[in-house]
Amino acid sequence: MSVTVKAVEPTKKEIKKYVKFGIDLYDGNPCFVPTLVFDEVHTLLPSKNPAYHYCRAQCFMAYRDGKPVGRITAIINDRLNESTGRKEARFGFVDFVDDDEVCDALFAAAEGWARERGMTEIIGPMGFTDMDREGMLVEGFDEMGTMATIYNYDYYPRHVGRLGYVKDTDWVEFRITIPDKVPDKMTRIAEIVMKKYDLRILKYTSAKKIKADYGHALFDLINETYADLYGYCTLTEQQIDYYIDMYLSILRLEYVSVVVDREGKLVGVGISLPSLSEALRKSRGCLFPLGWMRILKAMKGHNDVIDLLLIAVKPEFQSKGVNSLFFYDLLNLYIKNGVRYAETNLELESNSQVQSQWEYFERRQHRRRRAFRKQL
């Protein structure tokens, strides 16, 4: 039977079905790591996500014989378009069976929605903001994913290429082997940098305290540091409040490194988290009935894999060795706690400055993902 594409009503019930399809499609795949279901539902609900204050979006589901076979979300970030002068839409949260007709119908729906609203080009996979998952996997299909990244089947890039999408940018990811001790050179550099610039490392044991001291400052720093990165749209005050409540309370604070100057002003932050990949995979993204126990065990118990979520340093302190302070602080904890590997987050393939920080470690570049662009 022919494929039918329907616009998804922005209700919790319908959005949850949309999210669940993106998990069910990968049933039995050992490399797929789902997001938390409630987290993605909140991201896609206009009533929950403050990004809708300046974004427009529409989710679509594809059906064949009454059975869901694909999904896609079309997004217009009006605030970003105003700053860049472009008429650019995004596609994201995309999943589909290996079928030309399904893929064609899904992307036609997203492109048509964008074109009707005056857009002249479309990129993706991208979310509402840089805090959402982005980039289509094009290498590393046999590697387990992370909670912060997209996993997709190897037929996805072939289909989008067939539809006229071309590479816009690539990100790479690395798997780092944790050494037996902190490299001596890194220790010397960190100590010199702290003395030269009068910096110190703060550690927290209270989520309430770190929120009060540096919650807003942390996201202001992210805005400042990431402002010129691909597709980045600075977060509003409402979004910052949203992400503070969402993320800061769930961190394992010993794996957060805060660097400040002599006056206590934030200079940089490094945030890492015990890998939740296995816990999320076994729980299929659900907290109940046992998901919360698996996640809590992964967070608080022995975990030999760490996800390096982000490092942000004020522009005037970049290229001055501040990054060494995070490893000087955190590596000792990783070694003490039996961590063997660290998974980096997305790094633009052209960002040699970021990639140079791994020169001290045994590493392998094991995943690559891509943003595609098409003229409408």
MIKOLMI-702384 format. One record per atom (N, C-alpha, C): x, y, z; residue in three letters. Coordinates in steps of 0.05 Angstrom, whole numbers, plus 5000, padded with zeros to 4 digits. Last residue first. Layout:
! residues N
XYZALA ...
This chain:
! residues 376
531854914973LEU 529054854969LEU 527954994944LEU 538154594979GLN 536654834971GLN 533754754964GLN 540654245036LYS 539254235009LYS 537954505004LYS 545653935076ARG 544154175067ARG 542954125040ARG 547353555134PHE 546853575106PHE 545253835100PHE 552253385181ALA 549953555175ALA 549753595145ALA 554752765206ARG 554652975185ARG 552053135187ARG 559852415243ARG 557052475236ARG 556952725220ARG 563851875263ARG 563552115247ARG 560652165241ARG 567751505310ARG 565151585298ARG 565451845283ARG 572951435326HIS 571251195321HIS 568551255310HIS 579451545333GLN 577151685322GLN 575251465312GLN 582751365392ARG 581951295364ARG 579451445357ARG 588451435435ARG 585751495426ARG 585251385398ARG 592551595489GLU 591951395469GLU 589051425461GLU 593952295499PHE 592652045506PHE 592651855482PHE 595752795487TYR 597052665510TYR 596052375514TYR 592452995448GLU 595052895440GLU 596552745463GLU 587553215457TRP 587752925461TRP 590452815455TRP 587753735443GLN 587953685471GLN 588053385477GLN 587053775389SER 589753765398SER 589953705428SER 581553855381GLN 582653585378GLN 585553555388GLN 581154405388VAL 579854225407VAL 581153945405VAL 584254585344GLN 584954665371GLN 583754485392GLN 581754395299SER 584254265307SER 585054345335SER 576154335275ASN 576954465300ASN 579454325311ASN 574054085231SER 575954295226SER 577054425251SER 570253735251GLU 572653625240GLU 574853835235GLU 567653915315LEU 567753975286LEU 570353865275LEU 565853405358GLU 567853615353GLU 567953665323GLU 561353135406LEU 561853215379LEU 563953435377LEU 564952845462ASN 562552925449ASN 563253015420ASN 568852255477THR 568552535472THR 565852595460THR 569051785528GLU 567851845502GLU 567652145499GLU 574251445560ALA 572651685559ALA 571651715530ALA 575750865600TYR 575450995574TYR 573751245578TYR 576450695653ARG 578350605632ARG 578250765606ARG 576050845721VAL 575050915694VAL 577250835674VAL 577150775775GLY 577250545757GLY 576150595729GLY 577551205809ASN 574951065808ASN 574850845787ASN 582751395801LYS 581951295827LYS 579451125826LYS 582151575748ILE 584051355754ILE 583351235781ILE 578451985754TYR 577851765736TYR 579651525744TYR 581252325789LEU 578752205798LEU 578051965780LEU 585552485756ASN 586052345781ASN 583652205792ASN 582752745715LEU 584152495710LEU 584752335736LEU 580753235736LEU 578953015732LEU 580352745728LEU 585253605741ASP 583353555763ASP 581953285759ASP 587853565693TYR 589453555717TYR 587653485741TYR 583653675659PHE 584753405660PHE 586453365685PHE 582754215672PHE 580554025674PHE 581653735676PHE 587654455660LEU 586754455688LEU 584554245692LEU 588254455606SER 589854265621SER 588954245650SER 585254895589ASN 584154625586ASN 585654415602ASN 588755325594VAL 586755285615VAL 585455005613VAL 592555465557GLY 593055225573GLY 590955175594GLY 591155875524LYS 593055935546LYS 593455705565LYS 587155805488SER 589955785478SER 591955865499SER 582756245522GLN 583156025504GLN 586056035493GLN 581656685551PHE 583356495563PHE 583856255546PHE 578056985521GLU 580657115527GLU 582656915541GLU 573456635519PRO 575156685496PRO 577956805502PRO 572856165573LYS 572456445563LYS 574356495540LYS 571155505556VAL 573155685568VAL 572755965556VAL 568254885565ALA 567855155556ALA 569755335571ALA 566954225548ILE 568954405560ILE 568454685548ILE 562353685558LEU 563153945547LEU 565454065562LEU 562253115566LEU 559953265555LEU 560753525543LEU 565052535562LEU 566052815565LEU 563952995551LEU 563051985596ASP 562352155574ASP 563352435580ASP 566751415617ILE 565951685622ILE 565251825596ILE 566750755640VAL 566650935617VAL 565551205625VAL 566350425684ASP 569050465672ASP 569050625647ASP 563450505744ASN 562850535715ASN 565550595702ASN 560550355805HIS 562950335788HIS 562050345759HIS 555050825819GLY 556650585824GLY 559150585806GLY 552251275802LYS 553451275829LYS 555451045833LYS 550451195749MET 551451455758MET 553151435783MET 548850665746ALA 550850755728ALA 552151015737ALA 544950675786LYS 547250505790LYS 549550595771LYS 541251025763LEU 542451095788LEU 545050925793LEU 539750715718ILE 541050975714ILE 542551055740ILE 537350275743ARG 539650235726ARG 541250495722ARG 533150535769MET 535150385785MET 537650345768MET 530150745727TRP 531350935746TRP 533550795763TRP 528250275701GLY 530250455688GLY 531650635708GLY 524349945720LEU 527049905730LEU 529150105720LEU 519350065696PRO 519450025725PRO 522350015736PRO 521350755686PHE 519850555701PHE 519350315684PHE 524151075651LEU 524951065679LEU 523650845695LEU 526250875586CYS 524150915605CYS 525250905634CYS 529950745547GLY 529351025551GLY 527251085572GLY 530650195550ARG 529250305527ARG 528350595532ARG 533749975589SER 531250075598SER 529550195575SER 538349845561LYS 536849625574LYS 534049715582LYS 539950365545ARG 539350155525ARG 537649935537ARG 540950625593LEU 538750725576LEU 537950505555LEU 545250315612ALA 542850345628ALA 540450425611ALA 549050385572GLU 548050125577GLU 545350135592GLU 549850965575SER 549050825550SER 547750555556SER 551551305612LEU 548951195617LEU 547951015594LEU 557951415638SER 556351335615SER 553751215624SER 558651965683PRO 558851675678PRO 557051595655PRO 560652585655LEU 558552425667LEU 559052125663LEU 563453245657SER 563452965648SER 561452815665SER 565253895643ILE 563153725653ILE 563253445640ILE 568954445659GLY 569054185646GLY 567054005659GLY 569455145650VAL 568154915663VAL 568454665646VAL 572455785665GLY 571955545648GLY 570655335664GLY 571756245694VAL 573556255671VAL 573056015653VAL 567756625736LEU 567956375721LEU 569756415697LEU 570656965791LYS 569156975766LYS 569756725749LYS 573657005836GLY 571556805836GLY 569856815811GLY 577957325833GLU 575557455843GLU 573157255844GLU 581757005809ARG 582257095837ARG 579757215849ARG 577556565770ASP 579856735774ASP 580056825803ASP 575955855764VAL 575256135769VAL 577856295773VAL 573255255740VAL 575655425742VAL 574855715744VAL 570454655758VAL 569854945755VAL 572455105759VAL 568754035737SER 571054195745SER 570454485738SER 565353455755VAL 565053725745VAL 567353895755VAL 565452985781TYR 566452985754TYR 565853245739TYR 563053065829GLU 565953035830GLU 567153035801GLU 557653075815LEU 559053325817LEU 562053295820LEU 554052815769ARG 555752705790ARG 557852925794ARG 547853165755LEU 550653115751LEU 551952975775LEU 542653315763ILE 543153025758ILE 546152965755ILE 542153855769SER 541453695792SER 542053395788SER 543354075719LEU 545254105741LEU 544653935765LEU 538953955681TYR 541553825681TYR 543253835707TYR 534054225689MET 534153965677MET 536753815682MET 535054725712ASP 533354535726ASP 533654245716ASP 538254925670ILE 539254905698ILE 537654705714ILE 534754925628TYR 536954735628TYR 538254715655TYR 531055335644TYR 530155065637TYR 532354865639TYR 534455775648ASP 532955675672ASP 532055395668ASP 535855805594ILE 537955755614ILE 536655655640ILE 530955935571GLN 532255675565GLN 534355605586GLN 530256445592GLN 528256235598GLN 529455955592GLN 534556715570GLU 534456685599GLU 532456465607GLU 536656345511THR 535356565525THR 535356515555THR 542756155479LEU 540456085496LEU 539356335509LEU 544656265411THR 545056315440THR 542456265455THR 545455745367CYS 543655975373CYS 543856025403CYS 549855455320TYR 549255525348TYR 547455775350TYR 551655275270GLY 548755245277GLY 548055325305GLY 558255205290TYR 556255145270TYR 553455115281TYR 560355735335LEU 560355465325LEU 557955415306LEU 560256225358ASP 561056215330ASP 561155935319ASP 558756135412ALA 557256315395ALA 557856285365ALA 561055835452TYR 560055695429TYR 558755875408TYR 562456205492THR 564456035480THR 563655915454THR 557656465505GLU 559956615496GLU 561956445481GLU 554356035521ASN 553556215500ASN 555956365488ASN 557555845564ILE 557055675540ILE 556155845517ILE 557056285599LEU 559656205588LEU 559456035563LEU 551756245610ASP 552756485597ASP 555456435585ASP 551855765638PHE 550555765611PHE 551256025596PHE 554755935683LEU 555655705667LEU 554455715639LEU 551756335705ALA 554356405694ALA 555356185676ALA 547356055725HIS 546956235702HIS 549656295689HIS 550355745766GLY 548355635747GLY 548155805722GLY 553955875806TYR 554855895778TYR 552855795758TYR 551355885857ASP 553856025852ASP 554356075823ASP 546655585853ALA 546555855864ALA 549056015856ALA 548555105831LYS 546555255817LYS 546555545826LYS 552054945872ILE 553155015846ILE 551155165829ILE 548154865913LYS 550355055916LYS 551455135889LYS 545054445895LYS 543754705902LYS 545854925903LYS 548654035891ALA 547554135867ALA 546254415872ALA 554553975928SER 551654045930SER 550754165903SER 559853925922THR 558453685931THR 555453725933THR 564854185879TYR 562354205893TYR 561253935900TYR 571054525871LYS 569554275870LYS 567054305887LYS 574954965831LEU 572954925852LEU 571554655848LEU 581555165820ILE 579454965813ILE 577554935836ILE 584155815802ARG 583755585820ARG 581455415811ARG 589056275778LEU 586656125775LEU 586555905796LEU 593156645762ASP 591856655788ASP 589156525787ASP 596156585718TYR 593656735715TYR 592056745741TYR 600656305738LYS 600956535720LYS 598556705719LYS 598555875768LYS 600156085780LYS 600256335764LYS 595755585729MET 594355675753MET 595955905766MET 599855475692VAL 597555645684VAL 596155755708VAL 603255145723ILE 604255395712ILE 601955585705ILE 599854705731GLU 600854855754GLU 601955135746GLU 599054535678ALA 596754615695ALA 597754795718ALA 604254385662ILE 602854605649ILE 600554715666ILE 605253965698ARG 606954205698ARG 605554435685ARG 601253595682THR 601353705710THR 602953955711THR 602753495630MET 600253625635MET 600153745663MET 607653245639LYS 607653495624LYS 605053645629LYS 606052765664ASP 607652965679ASP 607553235665ASP 599452525659PRO 602052575646PRO 603452805660PRO 596752165712VAL 596552415697VAL 599252475685VAL 596751455701LYS 597251695717LYS 597051935699LYS 594851095665ASP 595151005692ASP 595651235711ASP 589851405621PRO 592551305628PRO 592651225657PRO 584151205585ILE 585051355609ILE 587851235618ILE 583251285518THR 584151095538THR 585251255562THR 577751555484ILE 580351605497ILE 580851385517ILE 574851595424ARG 574751425448ARG 577651445460ARG 571852155391PHE 574151985398PHE 573551825423PHE 568552415333GLU 568552345361GLU 570852145366GLU 567152965288VAL 568452715295VAL 568352675325VAL 562553255241TRP 563653245268TRP 565052975272TRP 562053635181ASP 562353375195ASP 563353435223ASP 557453995139THR 559753985157THR 559753705170THR 554753895092ASP 555154165100ASP 557454185120ASP 553653455038LYS 555153505062LYS 555353805067LYS 547053485009VAL 549953475007VAL 551253545034VAL 541153194983TYR 542553325005TYR 545553275002TYR 538352914944GLY 539653164937GLY 540953314959GLY 536552414956LEU 534552624955LEU 535752904949LEU 541052114962ARG 539352064939ARG 537352284934ARG 542652285012GLY 544252354989GLY 542652324963GLY 538752045043VAL 538752335042VAL 540452435019VAL 540151495034HIS 537551605026HIS 537551905024HIS 545351445054ARG 544851385026ARG 542151515017ARG 544651565109PRO 546051755092PRO 545651705062PRO 541351085125TYR 540451365126TYR 541951555107TYR 543750595127TYR 542350665102TYR 541350955102TYR 545750495177ASP 547650585156ASP 546250655130ASP 541650785229TYR 542450565211TYR 544150675188TYR 544051215282ASN 542251155260ASN 543350925243ASN 544351575342TYR 545151335328TYR 543051285305TYR 546352205367ILE 544552045350ILE 545851785341ILE 548452335435THR 548852335406THR 546752155392THR 548352295489ALA 548252565478ALA 548352575447ALA 548951785505MET 546351905510MET 546052175497MET 552351445451THR 552251565477THR 549551705481THR 553050795418GLY 552751085419GLY 552851185448GLY 557650285401MET 555350375417MET 555350675420MET 559350175333GLU 560150285359GLU 557650365375GLU 558150065282ASP 558549835299ASP 559449915327ASP 558050545255PHE 555450415259PHE 555650165278PHE 562050905240GLY 561850805268GLY 559250675274GLY 559851445200GLU 561851245206GLU 561551165235GLU 555351745199VAL 556251655173VAL 558551455176VAL 549851995235LEU 552151815236LEU 552751715208LEU 548052655231MET 547352385223MET 549952215222MET 546853165279GLY 548853025262GLY 548052735257GLY 544653235348GLU 544953325320GLU 547053155305GLU 540553335405ARG 542253165389ARG 542353265360ARG 540553995435ASP 539253755425ASP 541253585409ASP 543554435445MET 543254245467MET 541853985459MET 543154765403ASP 545554595404ASP 545454395427ASP 536054735388THR 538454865397THR 540754665397THR 532654405359PHE 531854685364PHE 534354845371PHE 537053995319GLY 534854035337GLY 534054335338GLY 538653685256MET 539153885277MET 536653905294MET 541253285205PRO 539453305227PRO 540453505248PRO 540553905166GLY 539953725188GLY 541653465185GLY 537254445130ILE 539554295139ILE 538754095161ILE 534654785073ILE 534154615097ILE 536654465104ILE 532455395042GLU 534355175046GLU 533655025072GLU 528455765042THR 529755705016THR 531855485018THR 521955885070MET 524755805073MET 525855715046MET 516556025070GLY 518556215059GLY 521456135061GLY 513055655085ARG 513655875105ARG 515956045096ARG 513155275046GLU 510655435050GLU 511055665068GLU 518055035058ARG 517755205034ARG 515255385036ARG 516854735104ALA 518854955105ALA 518455145082ALA 513154375083TRP 512354545106TRP 514254785107TRP 516354125044GLY 513954275036GLY 513054465058GLY 520153865076GLU 520954075057GLU 518654245049GLU 516853505104ALA 518453705118ALA 519253935100ALA 514653215060ALA 512853345080ALA 514453565094ALA 519153005036ALA 517453185021ALA 515653345039ALA 521052675076PHE 522552915070PHE 520953105053PHE 516852275074LEU 517552425099LEU 518952685092LEU 517052085021ALA 514652215031ALA 515152375056ALA 522251865017ASP 521352084999ASP 519052235011ASP 521951465056CYS 523851685059CYS 522951915042CYS 518051125033VAL 517651245060VAL 519451485063VAL 520350994984GLU 517751134984GLU 517351265011GLU 525050714999ASP 525150964984ASP 522651124986ASP 526650445060ASP 524650445039ASP 524650715025ASP 528050245117ASP 529650255093ASP 527850225068ASP 524350685162VAL 525150415152VAL 526650455125VAL 526851245199PHE 525151125179PHE 526150845172PHE 527451865234ASP 527851575233ASP 525951455213ASP 529452475262VAL 528552335238VAL 529352035240VAL 530252945290PHE 528752735302PHE 527652545280PHE 530053455237GLY 531253315260GLY 529353095270GLY 531553985192PHE 530053735198PHE 531553595220PHE 530554695188ARG 532054465198ARG 530254215197ARG 531155255144ALA 529655075161ALA 531454855169ALA 532855925130GLU 533855645134GLU 531955495153GLU 534456425104LYS 531756315106LYS 532156005107LYS 539156865138ARG 538456645120ARG 535556575124ARG 541157235173GLY 539957335148GLY 539257115128GLY 542957115223THR 544657035200THR 543657155174THR 539057315257SER 541757395262SER 543657325238SER 534357085238GLU 534557375239GLU 537457465242GLU 535556545245ASN 535256655218ASN 535456955218ASN 535256515301LEU 537756475287LEU 537756585259LEU 529756625308ARG 531756795321ARG 534456765307ARG 527156205281ASP 526956485271ASP 529056665283ASP 528255615263ASN 529255775285ASN 529356065276ASN 523855135244ILE 524855395236ILE 525655555261ILE 523554445231ILE 523954655250ILE 524854915236ILE 520453815225ALA 521354055211ALA 521354295230ALA 521753155241THR 520853415251THR 522053635234THR 519452505224ILE 521252725219ILE 520052975232ILE 518851785216ARG 518252035230ARG 520252255222ARG 515951155195GLY 517851365194GLY 516951615210GLY 511950785200VAL 514450695186VAL 516550915185VAL 506350535234PRO 508350745231PRO 510850635219PRO 500850245198LYS 503250195215LYS 505250415212LYS 496950295160GLY 496350365188GLY 498650335208GLY 499550205113ASP 497550005122ASP 497050045152ASP 504450615134ARG 503750435112ARG 501950225124ARG 506051295152TYR 504651035158TYR 504350885132TYR 510051785184ALA 509351635159ALA 508151365167ALA 509152395218MET 509452105220MET 508551985193MET 512153015236PHE 510652845217PHE 511152555222PHE 512053615273CYS 512753335271CYS 510953195251CYS 514054275265GLN 511954085260GLN 513053805258GLN 515554925293ALA 516254645287ALA 513754485281ALA 518955525305ARG 516555395296ARG 517355105288ARG 521955895359CYS 522055695338CYS 519255605331CYS 521556225402TYR 522656345377TYR 522956135355TYR 518855925438HIS 518356205439HIS 519456345414HIS 520755415436TYR 518455475419TYR 517755775420TYR 524455375475ALA 525455435448ALA 523155505429ALA 522055195521PRO 522055485517PRO 523255565489PRO 517854645522ASN 520454735513ASN 520455035507ASN 512454555537LYS 514654495555LYS 517254625548LYS 508754655498SER 508054745525SER 510354705545SER 510754405453PRO 510854705455PRO 510354805483PRO 514753835458LEU 512153955465LEU 512354255467LEU 519753645449LEU 518053675426LEU 515353805432LEU 522053605499THR 523453765479THR 521553825456THR 518653245524HIS 518653525533HIS 519953705513HIS 520152785496VAL 517352875495VAL 517253175503VAL 525452735513GLU 524952805485GLU 522052895481GLU 524452625568ASP 526152855560ASP 525552935531ASP 521552155568PHE 520252395578PHE 521852645570PHE 525551795547VAL 522951855533VAL 521752115542VAL 532251915540LEU 530151885559LEU 527551965546LEU 534651625478THR 534451845497THR 532451775518THR 537750985467PRO 535551175466PRO 535951415484PRO 542850745430VAL 542350845457VAL 540051045455VAL 544950205390PHE 543050425394PHE 542650495423PHE 547749735389CYS 549249995388CYS 547450235394CYS 544749285384PRO 546349315408PRO 547849575410PRO 538049245367ASN 540549355358ASN 542349405382ASN 533149105389GLY 535048895384GLY 537748985374GLY 529749625358ASP 529449405376ASP 531449185369ASP 529450085330TYR 532149975335TYR 532049745355TYR 524250245329LEU 525550185303LEU 528250045307LEU 523050405381ASP 522150135372ASP 523550055346ASP 524850935381ILE 526250735397ILE 525550455387ILE 521551225348GLY 524451255345GLY 526151065362GLY 516651095371PHE 517350985345PHE 520350995341PHE 516751425416LYS 517051135420LYS 517650995393LYS 515751925395VAL 518351865407VAL 518851565409VAL 510451865377TYR 512551945359TYR 515351875369TYR 507951765425LYS 507951555404LYS 510151605384LYS 508752265449LYS 509952025461LYS 510051795441LYS 505652585418ILE 508552625417ILE 509952375429ILE 500552415434GLU 501452375406GLU 504452395403GLU 500552555489LYS 499852275480LYS 501052225452LYS 501553105489LYS 503452915502LYS 502952635492LYS 500553415426THR 499553335452THR 501553125464THR 500653655372PRO 502553715394PRO 501453665422PRO 499553165322GLU 498353365340GLU 500253405364GLU 503253095264VAL 502852995291VAL 501753225308VAL 501052995198ALA 502153185218ALA 501453085246ALA 502452405161LYS 500652565177LYS 502152755196LYS 503052065101VAL 504452225121VAL 502452405135VAL 502751415074THR 501251655082THR 502851805104THR 504551015019VAL 505351135045VAL 503651385049VAL 500650474991SER 502150724990SER 502650835018SER 501749765000MET 500050005000MET 501750255000MET 
